[in-house]
Amino acid sequence: MAPFNTILLLGATSGLGESAAKRLLGQGKKVIVTGRRQARLDALKAEDLETYAMDVSDIAAIPKHLDTLFSTYPDIDTVWINSGIATRYSVKDINSCTDADLTLEVTTNLTAAAIIARHTIPHFLARGEDVESHFLITTSGLAFVPIPFFPVYNACKAGLHYFLVSLRQQLKDSPVNIIEIVPPFVATEYVVKNRDEAPKNLQAMSLKDYEDEVFAQLDNIPAKELKEVAAGPSVLRVKTWRDGLGAMIAKPFAD
Ligand SMILES: NC(=O)c1ccc[n+]([C@@H]2O[C@H](COP(=O)([O-])OP(=O)(O)OC[C@H]3O[C@@H](n4cnc5c(N)ncnc54)[C@H](OP(=O)(O)O)[C@@H]3O)[C@@H](O)[C@H]2O)c1
């Protein structure tokens, strides 16, 4: 069983987040799911999940949302940022996206995570020296090996990976565990519906196989030991990084 008890799962109205929320609920955990789509939140509420409407791209509102959530649910011991968007565009064609699209993409994927961490980690530390808390972000296998048609998405996910590496270093001797979830291409509802957007030779992992592989790690490995939790084709990417450049983290200024 996962070591989390009360989980704030940001961006869980569909896809990987919804699936993780239901898996955790099935383990008897309290799960608060967030997102922008009220109809999806209402449907999830009917399935015994706690829900809260929140747009993470509204950076200025994040501290107030977190204050409300932490006072409504004082037992939150896990914050998992799963919200993410991807803009497909070509830098050769100025009309394939707008400046606003790219700004929103960075704000949603990267800036929001930094602000959420800033307002969450001190709250977790204040829970006590011996009280474990968990901070997770869903990145992507593309953080390690990018694909050409999501340039800013790749960059955001790589940025999140290094953001988490840094937080883990800062929190080394603390009871806060920093965990990165690294999905490969997974056949979520959206991906299946928009299959034509993806290259034909790119195989999506089934959602069930993906969740089984992720939860086999979350359920069985002590949270303190978890760093990157990968599944399917992401495993080799993470391992190659961990065993290579990742090994230099202990002595970043050695060379
Ligand atoms: N599926 C894959 O193949 C794959 C692979 C690697 C990584 N990932 C990552 O996994 C995560 C989930 O992706 P998914 O495939 O499950 O896609 P999804 O079904 O579109 O889920 C994205 C979630 O993020 C939420 N979200 C997006 N923008 C938000 C905002 N501004 N404020 C609050 N919530 C927001 C959405 O909720 P609302 O729309 O209700 O706001 C939704 O719950 C993402 O971070 C994605 O980058 C997915």
PDBQT file of the ligand as one rigid body, heavy atoms in Angstrom, charges set to zero:
ROOT
HETATM    1  N1  LIG A 301      -0.550  10.523 -21.163  1.00  0.00    +0.000 N 
HETATM    2  C1  LIG A 301       0.726  10.485 -21.455  1.00  0.00    +0.000 C 
HETATM    3  O1  LIG A 301       1.142   9.813 -22.403  1.00  0.00    +0.000 OA
HETATM    4  C2  LIG A 301       1.727  11.244 -20.619  1.00  0.00    +0.000 A 
HETATM    5  C3  LIG A 301       3.070  10.956 -20.793  1.00  0.00    +0.000 A 
HETATM    6  C4  LIG A 301       4.019  11.621 -20.009  1.00  0.00    +0.000 A 
HETATM    7  C5  LIG A 301       3.616  12.558 -19.077  1.00  0.00    +0.000 A 
HETATM    8  N2  LIG A 301       2.280  12.839 -18.942  1.00  0.00    +0.000 N 
HETATM    9  C6  LIG A 301       1.919  13.841 -17.925  1.00  0.00    +0.000 C 
HETATM   10  O2  LIG A 301       0.946  13.291 -17.076  1.00  0.00    +0.000 OA
HETATM   11  C7  LIG A 301       0.098  14.324 -16.571  1.00  0.00    +0.000 C 
HETATM   12  C8  LIG A 301      -1.347  13.965 -16.839  1.00  0.00    +0.000 C 
HETATM   13  O3  LIG A 301      -1.534  13.890 -18.253  1.00  0.00    +0.000 OA
HETATM   14  P1  LIG A 301      -2.739  13.053 -18.923  1.00  0.00    +0.000 P 
HETATM   15  O4  LIG A 301      -2.162  12.385 -20.107  1.00  0.00    +0.000 OA
HETATM   16  O5  LIG A 301      -3.446  12.268 -17.919  1.00  0.00    +0.000 OA
HETATM   17  O6  LIG A 301      -3.609  14.265 -19.507  1.00  0.00    +0.000 OA
HETATM   18  P2  LIG A 301      -5.059  14.869 -19.109  1.00  0.00    +0.000 P 
HETATM   19  O7  LIG A 301      -6.058  13.780 -19.086  1.00  0.00    +0.000 OA
HETATM   20  O8  LIG A 301      -5.238  16.015 -20.038  1.00  0.00    +0.000 OA
HETATM   21  O9  LIG A 301      -4.846  15.393 -17.625  1.00  0.00    +0.000 OA
HETATM   22  C9  LIG A 301      -4.294  16.628 -17.334  1.00  0.00    +0.000 C 
HETATM   23  C10 LIG A 301      -4.828  17.082 -16.008  1.00  0.00    +0.000 C 
HETATM   24  O10 LIG A 301      -4.233  18.365 -15.716  1.00  0.00    +0.000 OA
HETATM   25  C11 LIG A 301      -5.258  19.246 -15.371  1.00  0.00    +0.000 C 
HETATM   26  N3  LIG A 301      -4.896  20.623 -15.748  1.00  0.00    +0.000 N 
HETATM   27  C12 LIG A 301      -4.397  21.068 -16.925  1.00  0.00    +0.000 A 
HETATM   28  N4  LIG A 301      -4.241  22.401 -16.893  1.00  0.00    +0.000 NA
HETATM   29  C13 LIG A 301      -4.630  22.783 -15.652  1.00  0.00    +0.000 A 
HETATM   30  C14 LIG A 301      -4.732  24.052 -15.016  1.00  0.00    +0.000 A 
HETATM   31  N5  LIG A 301      -4.388  25.184 -15.620  1.00  0.00    +0.000 N 
HETATM   32  N6  LIG A 301      -5.181  24.089 -13.727  1.00  0.00    +0.000 NA
HETATM   33  C15 LIG A 301      -5.537  22.952 -13.098  1.00  0.00    +0.000 A 
HETATM   34  N7  LIG A 301      -5.483  21.735 -13.650  1.00  0.00    +0.000 NA
HETATM   35  C16 LIG A 301      -5.049  21.658 -14.922  1.00  0.00    +0.000 A 
HETATM   36  C17 LIG A 301      -6.504  18.787 -16.122  1.00  0.00    +0.000 C 
HETATM   37  O11 LIG A 301      -7.661  19.208 -15.446  1.00  0.00    +0.000 OA
HETATM   38  P3  LIG A 301      -8.718  20.295 -16.028  1.00  0.00    +0.000 P 
HETATM   39  O12 LIG A 301      -8.689  20.191 -17.506  1.00  0.00    +0.000 OA
HETATM   40  O13 LIG A 301     -10.008  19.893 -15.398  1.00  0.00    +0.000 OA
HETATM   41  O14 LIG A 301      -8.209  21.604 -15.519  1.00  0.00    +0.000 OA
HETATM   42  C18 LIG A 301      -6.332  17.278 -16.027  1.00  0.00    +0.000 C 
HETATM   43  O15 LIG A 301      -6.888  16.810 -14.813  1.00  0.00    +0.000 OA
HETATM   44  C19 LIG A 301       0.555  15.616 -17.270  1.00  0.00    +0.000 C 
HETATM   45  O16 LIG A 301       1.446  16.322 -16.422  1.00  0.00    +0.000 OA
HETATM   46  C20 LIG A 301       1.289  15.091 -18.493  1.00  0.00    +0.000 C 
HETATM   47  O17 LIG A 301       2.251  16.005 -18.945  1.00  0.00    +0.000 OA
HETATM   48  C21 LIG A 301       1.331  12.203 -19.679  1.00  0.00    +0.000 A 
ENDROOT
TORSDOF 0
